């Protein structure tokens, strides 16, 4: 398959592939056994849509939901990607939130019984996650949307029927405490009558101390009965404080190629820590921290995303910090967790800056997005302004996180549509503008136009994107066209895929001439060994201008935890 590889490398690859087959089957059996032991609600969901739950999800719904300190006044559910296409509906006493094209990361919500609802259950039906609350009499629920969070707020219900029993328990505790105090006071009076007046103070003090010691557990019990933590309850969390949620993504790879000087190697991929925290009704924080080994086998750490976000309504959501630019589709649909991707790697045109990519895929600045009021087809907009990409020196970090090389700011404007009449279809375009300032060279005007048509459902995937980068300097224009198309179909736990990609950088391009022309196919298969782990095998052939063709083999285990 791959010529010019050493005989030892070929043998190692063959042995590795053969070893993976029984291991994958064993892991899949263990995953099914573990899934069977989940709660009844999750078991029912798997029975009705188990096959769909093993398909590649569009996003992961994190069910480590926070519950309000009032016993169910607010439930927050988060995800790794936008939750702007969710819906809610009420059927009798059931209030349901439907999250399409998703998979749940847990089987139940904490605090399944609250002041406003009798129970809460989580189900996976087809390619959607349903979170249903059985409301108490007189209760109402409202769904508030954030960038990657849904917040269900409850109101209007009376105190549950269990309250009288709780009140009786409190009354009994207080009665017992009063009896103890009366008994201790009687003991103090008896001791005072037996001792001389000058010595009476010491036993009384001792008895009072005993009384306080005996009364403290009762006081703590009464305090706990009212729902408040005692002074010795170190595990009690302060109500209303932000709660950090962490989801991990990682991958382990075996790579081989016929590139001169390369070696067949096992490699750790990225350790991606995805963090979210709710600060208030309108504010939240999203961050993505990446730990990765470089070509010198040394680990590097970088903050790839850090956004403070404000959600005014469905029409306006603001973010400030470091973000993934909305150039095209792939960069905001698939971030750093390779578990979400069908293929083992990203299309070359959307390779990250540190991996040889030429697009400004990260930026630091301000971002705004939301629905276009009154527009059809689920039309949405995105507007971004930031520092842009560095160009002064090849040795500079490409993402200008702390200092811009000039006073000009880059901006990106885009529109995209998600028509409800064709679920799974998304199409859009964007225009990015910047002015670059290379050292000892004239300034360069940069324009990047991108358009895409994407269709995804639980079975089919069709990704199609085109990008044109235009650089203008000294009266000359340098155009770089690029595109890719990727197709895949789900067969049970298997998803074979095909991708063709093309990029053509002119030989005299003032910034990226070393990239040249690259084009060729890639094909492979993804096998979901469990709901949260996948094995991928991918072969890629790349033709290069004035260079020999490049053949590469990628074997990857990708997972989330």
C-alpha positions as a printed Julia matrix, in Angstrom:
561×3 Matrix{Float64}:
   0.0    0.0    0.0
   2.72   2.38   0.87
   5.88   1.91  -1.14
   9.39   2.62   0.14
   8.48   1.75   3.73
  10.98  -0.53   5.4
  10.17  -4.2    5.79
  10.2   -3.83   9.57
   7.76  -0.95   9.44
   5.42  -2.93   7.22
   5.51  -5.89   9.56
   4.83  -3.63  12.54
   1.81  -2.09  10.82
   0.39  -5.48   9.88
   0.83  -6.82  13.4
  -0.74  -3.71  14.88
  -3.79  -3.94  12.6
  -4.29  -7.65  13.36
  -3.98  -7.0   17.09
  -6.58  -4.26  16.94
  -9.39  -6.47  15.65
  -9.88  -8.71  18.7
  -9.14  -5.79  21.02
 -11.81  -3.7   19.36
 -14.34  -6.53  19.65
 -13.5   -7.01  23.33
 -13.81  -3.3   24.08
 -17.13  -3.18  22.25
 -18.44  -6.13  24.31
 -17.32  -4.48  27.54
 -18.95  -1.21  26.5
 -22.25  -2.98  25.78
 -22.12  -4.74  29.15
 -21.42  -1.46  30.91
 -24.24   0.28  29.08
 -26.65  -2.49  30.09
 -25.99  -1.67  33.73
 -27.15   1.93  33.51
 -30.42   3.19  34.94
 -33.79   2.05  33.59
 -34.36   5.29  31.75
 -31.05   4.99  29.9
 -31.69   1.3   29.18
 -35.04   2.12  27.59
 -33.38   4.81  25.52
 -30.69   2.42  24.32
 -33.34  -0.16  23.48
 -35.19   2.28  21.26
 -32.18   3.98  19.68
 -29.06   2.07  20.68
 -27.78   1.84  17.13
 -28.11   5.57  16.69
 -26.27   6.24  19.95
 -23.21   4.48  18.54
 -23.17   6.61  15.43
 -20.87   9.56  15.17
 -22.56  12.37  17.12
 -22.54  15.95  16.08
 -22.04  17.07  19.64
 -21.8   15.73  23.16
 -24.41  16.78  25.7
 -22.86  16.93  29.16
 -25.42  15.89  31.75
 -23.43  16.92  34.76
 -26.17  19.46  35.24
 -26.19  21.91  38.12
 -29.36  22.07  40.18
 -30.44  25.22  42.02
 -30.12  25.39  45.79
 -33.92  25.68  46.12
 -34.35  22.02  45.19
 -34.91  22.27  41.46
 -35.48  25.92  40.54
 -32.88  25.76  37.77
 -31.22  22.98  35.79
 -28.3   23.7   33.46
 -27.2   21.37  30.65
 -24.05  22.1   28.66
 -22.49  20.9   25.42
 -19.21  21.12  23.57
 -20.84  23.02  20.67
 -23.68  25.53  20.09
 -27.16  24.57  21.27
 -29.06  27.07  19.15
 -31.3   24.58  17.33
 -32.91  22.97  20.39
 -36.62  23.09  21.12
 -38.93  22.59  24.09
 -42.57  21.51  24.4
 -45.08  20.55  27.07
 -47.38  17.53  27.02
 -49.63  17.47  30.09
 -47.38  17.57  33.14
 -44.27  16.65  31.11
 -41.91  19.41  30.0
 -39.4   18.15  27.42
 -36.26  19.7   25.95
 -35.17  18.11  22.65
 -31.53  18.43  21.57
 -31.14  17.16  17.99
 -28.13  15.34  16.54
 -26.55  14.68  19.92
 -25.55  11.96  22.35
 -25.8   12.06  26.16
 -22.76  11.72  28.38
 -24.73  10.46  31.36
 -27.84   8.5   32.19
 -29.51  10.72  34.76
 -29.66  14.22  36.16
 -28.55  14.89  39.72
 -31.4   15.87  42.0
 -33.99  13.95  40.0
 -36.7   15.18  42.38
 -37.1   18.82  43.16
 -39.47  21.42  44.48
 -41.0   22.05  41.06
 -40.78  18.63  39.41
 -41.39  15.09  40.62
 -38.82  13.39  38.4
 -36.36  14.03  35.57
 -35.25  11.55  32.92
 -32.81  11.54  30.03
 -33.43   9.58  26.83
 -31.7    9.1   23.51
 -34.18   8.74  20.65
 -32.66   8.29  17.23
 -30.07  11.03  16.87
 -31.57  13.33  19.54
 -31.36  13.66  23.33
 -34.6   14.3   25.26
 -34.58  15.67  28.81
 -38.07  15.43  30.35
 -39.32  16.84  33.66
 -42.55  15.63  35.29
 -43.82  18.93  36.71
 -45.65  19.23  40.01
 -49.13  20.72  40.1
 -49.03  24.45  39.42
 -45.39  24.45  38.22
 -44.17  26.01  34.98
 -40.88  25.78  33.08
 -39.01  28.1   30.72
 -36.06  27.33  28.42
 -33.27  29.91  28.16
 -30.53  29.41  25.57
 -26.86  30.28  25.81
 -23.99  29.64  23.44
 -23.39  26.07  24.53
 -25.79  25.8   27.46
 -29.48  25.32  28.04
 -31.02  26.53  31.25
 -34.45  25.28  32.36
 -35.98  27.64  34.93
 -38.95  26.52  37.05
 -41.53  28.62  38.9
 -45.03  28.65  40.35
 -45.31  25.36  42.26
 -46.37  24.94  45.85
 -44.14  23.24  48.37
 -44.17  19.45  47.86
 -46.43  17.24  49.94
 -43.42  15.95  51.81
 -43.05  19.32  53.56
 -45.37  18.53  56.53
 -43.31  15.45  57.32
 -40.19  17.55  57.27
 -41.83  20.11  59.54
 -42.84  17.32  61.96
 -39.23  16.09  62.02
 -38.0   19.6   62.79
 -40.58  20.01  65.59
 -39.57  16.66  67.1
 -35.88  17.65  67.02
 -36.59  20.98  68.72
 -38.78  19.26  71.37
 -36.0   16.79  72.2
 -33.48  19.6   72.4
 -35.68  21.54  74.85
 -36.08  18.45  77.05
 -32.3   18.01  77.14
 -31.81  21.65  78.12
 -34.48  21.41  80.87
 -32.81  18.28  82.24
 -29.41  19.94  82.27
 -30.77  23.04  83.99
 -32.25  20.84  86.69
 -28.86  19.18  87.14
 -27.18  22.58  87.47
 -29.64  23.64  90.19
 -29.0   20.41  92.1
 -25.22  20.92  91.97
 -25.53  24.53  93.11
 -27.59  23.5   96.16
 -24.89  20.96  97.22
 -21.82  23.2   96.84
 -20.7   26.22  98.89
 -21.57  29.5   97.37
 -17.93  30.37  96.61
 -17.46  27.11  94.64
 -20.81  27.12  92.91
 -19.53  28.97  89.86
 -17.15  26.23  88.65
 -19.64  23.32  88.49
 -22.21  25.63  86.94
 -19.78  26.6   84.26
 -18.84  22.95  83.75
 -22.5   21.98  83.51
 -23.18  24.79  81.06
 -20.3   23.56  78.91
 -21.74  20.03  79.0
 -25.13  21.46  78.06
 -23.65  23.3   75.12
 -21.78  20.18  74.0
 -24.89  18.04  74.21
 -27.05  20.64  72.54
 -24.72  21.26  69.58
 -25.58  18.01  67.71
 -29.26  18.75  68.13
 -28.76  22.29  66.87
 -26.83  21.0   63.88
 -29.58  18.48  63.2
 -32.2   21.21  63.27
 -30.03  23.36  61.03
 -29.66  20.52  58.55
 -33.4   19.85  58.64
 -33.93  23.34  57.28
 -31.66  22.52  54.32
 -28.64  24.62  55.38
 -25.15  23.16  55.92
 -23.75  23.03  59.43
 -20.53  24.82  60.33
 -18.65  21.49  60.12
 -20.01  20.48  56.68
 -16.89  21.11  54.59
 -18.36  19.38  51.51
 -21.28  21.79  51.22
 -21.0   23.95  48.08
 -21.85  27.65  48.25
 -25.09  28.31  46.42
 -24.92  30.62  43.45
 -21.16  30.27  42.92
 -19.82  29.39  39.44
 -19.23  25.67  38.93
 -16.49  24.57  36.55
 -17.28  21.61  34.28
 -14.5   19.74  32.46
 -14.71  17.3   29.54
 -11.6   15.61  28.18
 -10.7   14.51  24.64
  -7.57  12.68  23.5
  -6.16  10.42  20.8
  -3.29   7.96  20.3
  -1.87   7.42  16.81
   0.4    5.28  14.66
   1.67   7.16  11.6
   3.72   5.97   8.62
   4.7    7.63   5.34
   7.17   7.4    2.47
   8.51  10.91   3.06
  12.33  10.83   3.15
  13.65  10.98   6.69
  10.34  10.01   8.31
   9.9    7.05  10.63
   6.93   4.91  11.5
   6.01   6.14  14.99
   3.44   5.86  17.72
   2.37   9.3   18.83
   0.24  10.88  21.51
  -2.18  13.31  19.96
  -3.71  16.29  21.7
  -4.98  16.19  25.26
  -7.91  18.57  25.0
  -9.53  19.87  28.2
 -12.84  21.55  27.4
 -14.02  23.78  30.27
 -17.27  25.64  30.78
 -18.7   27.66  33.65
 -21.91  29.63  34.13
 -21.34  33.0   35.8
 -24.86  34.43  35.76
 -28.09  34.46  33.8
 -26.37  36.12  30.84
 -22.65  35.4   31.23
 -20.67  32.2   30.81
 -17.08  31.13  30.11
 -15.8   28.62  27.56
 -12.19  27.46  27.33
 -10.15  24.82  25.55
  -6.69  23.93  26.92
  -4.38  21.79  24.78
  -1.38  19.74  25.9
   0.57  18.27  22.98
   3.98  16.78  22.19
   6.07  18.55  19.51
   8.62  17.21  17.03
  11.29  17.35  19.75
   9.23  15.0   21.97
   8.61  17.85  24.4
   5.18  18.74  25.72
   3.72  22.14  25.0
   0.71  23.81  26.58
  -1.51  26.37  24.9
  -4.86  28.04  25.48
  -6.58  27.56  22.13
  -9.93  29.02  23.15
 -10.9   31.28  26.03
 -14.15  33.21  25.7
 -16.21  35.27  28.09
 -19.68  35.23  26.52
 -22.77  37.37  26.99
 -26.14  36.19  25.65
 -28.68  38.97  25.31
 -31.23  36.88  23.37
 -31.44  34.62  20.31
 -30.51  37.58  18.11
 -27.31  38.63  19.88
 -24.54  36.68  21.54
 -21.22  38.4   22.25
 -17.88  36.8   23.06
 -14.53  38.35  23.93
 -11.23  36.47  24.06
  -9.57  33.86  21.85
 -11.85  31.95  19.5
 -11.95  29.82  16.35
 -12.69  32.06  13.39
 -15.89  31.34  11.49
 -14.16  30.92   8.12
 -16.21  28.24   6.41
 -17.82  25.37   8.29
 -15.19  22.92   9.52
 -13.34  25.24  11.87
 -16.33  25.95  14.11
 -18.01  22.54  13.76
 -14.91  20.51  14.7
 -12.59  22.03  17.24
  -9.7   20.09  18.82
 -11.38  16.86  19.91
 -10.57  14.44  17.06
 -13.21  12.03  18.46
 -15.88  14.18  16.79
 -14.28  14.0   13.34
 -15.04  11.16  10.98
 -11.48  11.15   9.59
  -8.25  10.87  11.54
  -7.1   14.37  10.54
  -8.48  17.68   9.34
  -8.64  18.72   5.66
  -5.36  20.38   4.78
  -6.94  23.76   4.08
  -8.26  23.72   7.67
  -5.02  22.48   9.25
  -4.17  24.55  12.32
  -1.51  27.24  12.02
   1.04  25.21  14.01
   0.54  22.24  11.65
   1.35  24.15   8.47
  -2.1   25.56   7.76
  -2.3   28.9    5.96
  -5.71  30.13   7.19
  -6.07  32.32  10.31
  -8.13  29.73  12.22
  -7.57  31.33  15.66
  -8.07  34.96  16.55
  -8.14  37.19  19.62
 -10.81  39.85  19.76
 -14.6   40.19  19.81
 -17.18  37.89  18.26
 -20.93  38.37  17.73
 -23.48  35.91  16.38
 -27.21  35.29  16.44
 -30.35  34.88  14.38
 -31.25  37.42  11.73
 -34.6   38.82  13.0
 -37.5   37.89  10.74
 -35.32  36.12   8.16
 -36.4   32.77   6.65
 -34.47  29.48   6.46
 -33.09  29.82   9.98
 -30.69  32.5    8.76
 -27.91  33.48  11.19
 -25.01  35.93  11.1
 -21.49  36.06  12.51
 -19.24  39.11  12.88
 -15.68  39.02  14.25
 -12.89  41.55  14.76
  -9.45  40.74  16.13
  -5.68  40.92  15.8
  -5.43  38.57  12.82
  -2.48  36.36  11.88
   1.2   37.3   12.27
   3.31  37.75   9.13
   6.36  39.74  10.24
   8.63  36.72  10.68
   8.26  32.95  10.14
   9.67  32.53  13.64
   6.78  34.42  15.24
   3.84  32.53  16.72
   1.12  32.75  14.03
  -1.67  33.63  16.5
  -1.23  37.14  17.87
  -2.53  36.4   21.36
  -0.94  39.33  23.22
   0.4   41.82  20.67
  -0.67  42.84  17.17
   2.12  43.61  14.67
   0.17  46.64  13.36
  -2.76  48.86  14.19
  -5.04  47.34  11.55
  -7.56  44.8   12.77
  -8.85  41.76  10.92
 -12.6   41.28  10.54
 -14.78  38.44   9.34
 -18.44  38.62   8.3
 -20.62  35.65   7.44
 -24.17  34.39   6.91
 -25.39  30.81   7.15
 -28.75  29.08   6.96
 -30.23  25.99   8.63
 -33.66  25.51   7.03
 -36.04  23.48   9.21
 -37.64  22.01   6.1
 -34.4   20.08   5.4
 -33.02  18.9    8.76
 -29.26  18.41   8.66
 -28.65  20.89   5.84
 -26.46  23.95   6.45
 -25.07  26.33   3.87
 -23.27  29.62   4.19
 -20.44  31.94   3.19
 -17.99  34.32   4.85
 -15.53  37.1    3.92
 -12.36  37.75   5.96
 -10.21  40.89   5.57
  -6.86  41.88   7.04
  -3.75  43.91   6.24
  -0.47  42.13   6.96
   2.88  43.8    7.64
   5.84  41.52   6.81
   9.25  42.74   7.93
  11.29  44.61   5.27
   8.48  44.2    2.73
   5.42  46.15   1.56
   2.13  45.58   3.35
  -0.09  42.82   2.03
  -3.86  43.05   1.73
  -5.5   39.72   2.56
  -9.03  38.68   1.57
 -10.41  35.19   2.23
 -13.75  34.16   0.81
 -15.31  30.84   1.88
 -18.52  29.02   1.01
 -19.93  25.63   1.92
 -22.85  23.22   1.59
 -23.07  20.58   4.33
 -25.58  17.83   4.94
 -25.42  15.56   7.99
 -27.8   13.17   9.65
 -27.42   9.99  11.68
 -26.5    7.97   8.58
 -25.07  10.25   5.89
 -22.39  12.93   5.88
 -21.56  15.24   2.99
 -19.12  18.1    3.61
 -18.26  20.42   0.71
 -16.24  23.64   1.11
 -14.42  26.07  -1.16
 -11.93  28.75  -0.06
 -10.21  31.47  -2.1
  -7.37  33.44  -0.49
  -6.37  36.65  -2.27
  -3.14  38.49  -1.4
  -2.5   41.91  -2.96
   0.83  43.77  -2.72
   2.87  46.09  -4.96
   0.12  46.14  -7.57
   0.08  42.34  -7.94
  -2.56  39.82  -6.9
  -1.89  36.22  -5.8
  -4.9   33.89  -5.7
  -4.88  30.59  -3.79
  -7.89  28.35  -4.44
  -8.63  25.37  -2.21
 -11.5   22.96  -1.68
 -12.37  19.59  -0.23
 -15.32  17.22  -0.34
 -15.91  14.47   2.2
 -18.55  11.72   2.04
 -19.37   8.98   4.53
 -22.16   6.58   5.45
 -22.9    4.73   8.68
 -23.24   0.92   8.68
 -23.9   -0.14  12.27
 -20.71   0.71  14.18
 -18.71   1.24  10.96
 -18.46   4.45   8.95
 -16.37   4.23   5.76
 -15.43   7.62   4.34
 -13.82   9.25   1.31
 -12.26  12.7    1.0
 -10.65  14.57  -1.87
  -8.8   17.82  -1.23
  -6.98  20.4   -3.31
  -4.91  23.52  -2.65
  -2.78  25.5   -5.09
  -0.49  28.23  -3.72
   1.37  30.14  -6.48
   5.13  29.61  -6.54
   5.71  33.35  -6.16
   3.21  33.83  -3.31
   4.82  36.39  -0.96
   3.91  34.47   2.24
   3.11  30.8    1.62
   5.1   29.78  -1.47
   6.54  26.74   0.37
   3.08  25.12   0.51
   2.82  24.8   -3.27
   0.15  22.65  -4.91
  -1.21  19.63  -3.06
  -4.1   17.45  -4.04
  -5.26  13.87  -3.7
  -7.71  11.41  -2.17
  -8.02   9.92   1.28
 -10.19   7.02   2.31
 -10.65   4.94   5.41
 -13.08   3.67   8.01
 -14.11   4.68  11.49
 -15.23   2.01  13.94
 -17.04   3.06  17.13
 -15.8    0.61  19.74
 -18.1    2.25  22.31
 -20.24   5.35  22.63
 -17.18   7.39  23.59
 -14.23   5.73  21.86
 -13.48   5.14  18.17
 -10.77   3.5   16.05
  -9.89   5.02  12.67
  -7.78   3.65   9.81
  -7.0    6.08   6.98
  -4.81   6.05   3.86
  -3.98   9.34   2.15
  -2.23   9.98  -1.2
  -1.03  13.52  -1.98
   0.43  14.74  -5.28
   2.77  17.7   -4.92
   4.11  20.22  -7.44
   7.78  19.57  -8.25
   7.95  17.01  -5.42
   7.39  13.28  -5.22
   3.94  12.05  -4.21
   3.33  11.48  -0.53
   1.63   8.34   0.81
   0.56   8.23   4.43
  -1.17   5.76   6.73
  -2.92   6.86   9.92
  -4.2    4.54  12.66
  -5.9    6.3   15.53
  -7.78   5.66  18.75
  -9.82   8.75  19.67
 -11.92   9.03  22.81
 -13.66  11.37  25.23
 -13.75  11.12  29.01
